[in-house]
Structures are given as C-alpha cells and as structure tokens.
Amino acid sequence: MVNLIGEKVKHKTLGIGEIISVKENYITVKFVSKISTFKYPIAFENYLIPEDGKISDAVNIELNMAKELEAKKKAEEEAGKVEEERQRQNMQQEKKNKKKANNSGKANGKYVVKKTRSKSLKYLVFQDEYYEEDCEGQSILIRGIKKSSGVVNYRDPLFDVISGDIIFHCVKGYIRAVSIVKDIYFNSSSTDFTGENRVGSDNNNMRIDSEYYVLENPVKCDDNILNTLTGVDKDASENEEYLFGLDNELAKSLLTYIFNRNSFMKSIIILYANLDGMPVIVNKEELYTNCKTLDKYIESRTDPEYSYALDLIKRGICFVAIQMNGEYKFYPSRFVGYQNNSRLKHMNNRWRDGRETNPAISYVLKEGEPLPDIELEVLYRKYCERLGFEAMEKGSFGNDHKYWKVDK
C-alpha cells in the first residue's frame, strides 16, 4: 500500500481532509466537521480524490488491482457454486441409478462394490472395438444386453458410477488410457459423440462421460487381472464396454506400474486424490501444519492461493478458532482436517466432506462437536473484515457457523 499518512483528499460533501491513519484495508480521514473511516482502496472509486497527482496515480493502480481481485473472487465463488450444484446432482443421480438398478433385470451381487463417500471406485473396461471412437468423444457408450423377451440388462457396477471414479481402459491386452468419470447418462437413444445409436431404436443406452489421460507408453494388462475377471465371467474379455470393479490394492499397483512407464502421469494430482481419498489428520501437529499453510497463502497476497484461502474462510461452516497474540484466526474444517493439505490437493479431492474432517478435528483437540458460539461469531466477522471482505450470514448450504475454540 502506498504511504498515505498526511496526504490531503477531497470528499464530495465533507470537503478537504487529511489522512491520519492507515490500518489493514481501512483509512481514517480528518475533515473539518468530523473524522471518518473508509475502506481502502474502494473509497477512491466514488468518494475520495487525492490532491497530489502522483498519489492519485498510485492509488488508481491499487484500486484497479483490488477490482481485478474482486472479480476473480466472484468468478471463483460462482465456480464453487457450480461445483456444489454438480455434486448435489451427482448424489441425486446416484440415488436414481440405485433405484433403476433394482428395477432393471439382472442384479448379481458378485459384481457390486459398495461405495464409500471418502474414496472413488476403480474399474477396468475392455474396449477393443470402440476405443478410438470413445477416446475421441471422451466417453464410454454402454450397450444393454438385450434378451429375446425385450428386457435390457446392465452390469451392476454401472449403477455405482459417479463423478470422480477411475477407469482403466484395456485395448487388446494393453492399458491404453486412464480416465476420470465426469458424468453418467441413462435412457439416451443417441448417446455417442457422432449421434449414432448402436442399439438401433433401443432407448436403454448409457453413456459415461470421462476425461481420458492417454498413455504415451501403453502398459500390458497383467494376466492376473484378466484371470481374476474371467474367473467371475468366462466371457469377460469379450464383454466390451462393461465395467469390472477393481479392489483398491489392485488399482494402486496397476497405477504405480503406469506411473513408472509414463512419467507425465505423476503430475496429475487428481489421480492421487481420487485413488485413495485424502486421509484425515490424526494429531494436533498435522492440524497446525494446515493452519500455517492457510496463513502463508493469506500473508503472500499472491493468487491463486491468496484468493482461494479467503474463499475457504468466507464459505466455511465449521471453524477451528485459534487465539494467537490476543487475536483469533479462523480455519475451515474441510481444509485443515485432511493431512498435509494444499490448494491443489483440496481442489482435486472430489470427496472432501466435513462429515470426515469434523470427527477427526474433535478427536485431536479432545473436544466434542463444533458448536455455535455468539462471541466467536462476532470475532469471526471481525476477522473477515480484517481480511477485506464481509462475512456471510451463514456458511455453505445455509448452515449456521460452528466453532472449536483453541488457545495456544
């Protein structure tokens, strides 16, 4: 911030005044009739005009930077709302999928893997004939098994698939790509990217939209995997575009082998986050490490970390309130409750959920559940003001703010 102490400014109604104090994002101006406090630098957009031309130029630069930052924050808020809505729709779709599975012919429990909300599911798909077409369309078209009676059946794992799941694409014995599921569609008579309906006039096709990561060096699909799948289905290798569930250990070993042959894949953080889910903290040191990470983001005032940290604090529901040097800082549960967290890890953790982090934080602090606290609510709002934004009346999803209180 430019040095403004002692500078003269003009107000539309209060006349000429002198800046006598600058603190955080506020300036105090002494006029003839009164002393007033203004938010900096926004006040210079409509209310105040510096008398010194050089000061005016410097303030305008900071004003433009503040406006750009505010625009970024609004854009990220909108993106966050879109992500929340997408997750809500995914959960609704999952319920519909389960209901449809109960009413759709074959239901064989040996294929079903029960989904946990803290981890993704992993699948392998045989895709010999249609891989090139599906890869170009960034999707997988699922064709129903049509019986003579006209009943269309599907493999049970299809009804567990939601955004964030991992699929290994096997083509003629080699893993050619790994993909992350984006969305799933049912009852579409024109479901591939060319508009062709592969089941003729049948309306029971399914399409899984998936983001493909094509391997530079394809990996031979281990015979043990093929033998495992053919053990439960003797025609597995011929069942193209069905999904076969893989257990965590098998998926991890397969992905590790892929990483060793394709170094660029190691930089795709979303695969790490979606493979295992993010582990929660188990001690206070891990909690405080995450708090320090957020402090660094804020102190750096460098985007995208700075804006991301502010947005987490603005949109949070449950907070760890830590008193340091007589002042409280507030840290959102969904960020500080996962081990060794960072902006990229948090963004790519599709399963981040306060229902995981809140019990973990309660455990390490030896406290009960977070609770509403009028005193801490007031202090939280003041903390938000110090950071340069106005606190929301409620957290995301309209929930009241809740707190754990920590004195260091």
Residue, then its C-alpha position, 0 to 999 in steps of 0.5 A: m500500500v502506498n504511504l498515505i499518512g498526511e496526504k490531503v483528499k477531497h470528499k464530495t460533501l465533507g470537503i478537504g481532509e487529511i489522512i491520519s491513519v492507515k490500518e489493514n484495508y481501512i483509512t481514517v480521514k480528518f475533515v473539518s466537521k468530523i473524522s471518518t473511516f473508509k475502506y481502502p482502496i474502494a473509497f477512491e472509486n466514488y468518494l475520495i480524490p487525492e490532491d497530489g497527482k502522483i498519489s492519485d496515480a498510485v492509488n488508481i493502480e491499487l484500486n484497479m488491482a483490488k477490482e481485478l481481485e474482486a472479480k476473480k473472487k466472484a468468478e471463483e465463488e460462482a465456480g464453487k457454486v457450480e461445483e456444489e450444484r454438480q455434486r448435489q446432482n451427482m448424489q441425486q443421480e446416484k440415488k436414481n441409478k440405485k433405484k433403476a438398478n433394482n428395477s432393471g433385470k439382472a442384479n448379481g451381487k458378485y459384481v457390486v462394490k459398495k461405495t464409500r463417500s471418502k474414496s472413488l471406485k476403480y474399474l477396468v473396461f475392455q474396449d477393443e472395438y470402440y476405443e478410438e471412437d470413445c477416446e475421441g468423444q471422451s466417453i464410454l457408450i454402454r450397450g444393454i444386453k438385450k434378451s429375446s423377451g425385450v428386457v435390457n440388462y446392465r452390469d451392476p457396477l454401472f449403477d455405482v458410477i459417479s463423478g470422480d471414479i477411475i477407469f482403466h481402459c484395456v485395448k487388446g491386452y494393453i492399458r491404453a488410457v486412464s480416465i476420470v468419470k465426469d458424468i453418467y447418462f441413462n435412457s439416451s437413444s443417441t448417446d455417442f459423440t457422432g449421434e449414432n445409436r448402436v442399439g438401433s431404436d433401443n432407448n436403454n443406452m448409457r453413456i459415461d462421460s470421462e476425461y481420458y489421460v492417454l498413455e504415451n507408453p501403453v502398459k500390458c494388462d497383467d494376466n492376473i487381472l484378466n484371470t481374476l475377471t474371467g474367473v467371475d465371467k468366462d466371457a469377460s474379455e469379450n464383454e466390451e464396454y462393461l465395467f469390472g470393479l477393481d479392489n483398491e490394492l489392485a488399482k494402486s499397483l496397476l497405477t504405480y506400474i503406469f506411473n513408472r512407464n509414463s512419467f507425465m502421469k505423476s503430475i496429475i494430482i487428481l489421480y492421487a486424490n481420487l485413488d485413495g481419498m485424502p486421509v484425515i489428520v490424526n494429531k494436533e501437529e498435522l492440524y497446525t501444519n494446515c493452519k500455517t499453510l492457510d496463513k502463508y497463502i493469506e500473508s503472500r497476497t499472491d493468487p491463486e492461493y491468496s484468493y482461494a484461502l479467503d474463499l475457504i474462510k468466507r464459505g466455511i461452516c465449521f471453524v477451528a478458532i485459534q487465539m494467537n497474540g490476543e487475536y483469533k484466526f479462523y480455519p475451515s474444517r474441510f481444509v485443515g482436517y485432511q493431512n498435509n493439505s494444499r490448494l491443489k490437493h483440496m481442489n482435486n479431492r472430489w470427496r472432501d466432506g466435513r462429515e470426515t474432517n469434523p470427527a477427526i478435528s474433535y478427536v485431536l483437540k479432545e473436544g466434542e462437536p463444533l458448536p455455535d458460539i455468539e462471541l466467536e461469531v462476532l470475532y469471526r466477522k471481525y476477522c473477515e473484515r480484517l481480511g477485506f471482505e464481509a462475512m456471510e450470514k451463514g456458511s455453505f448450504g445455509n448452515d449456521h457457523k460452528y466453532w472449536k475454540v483453541d488457545k495456544 
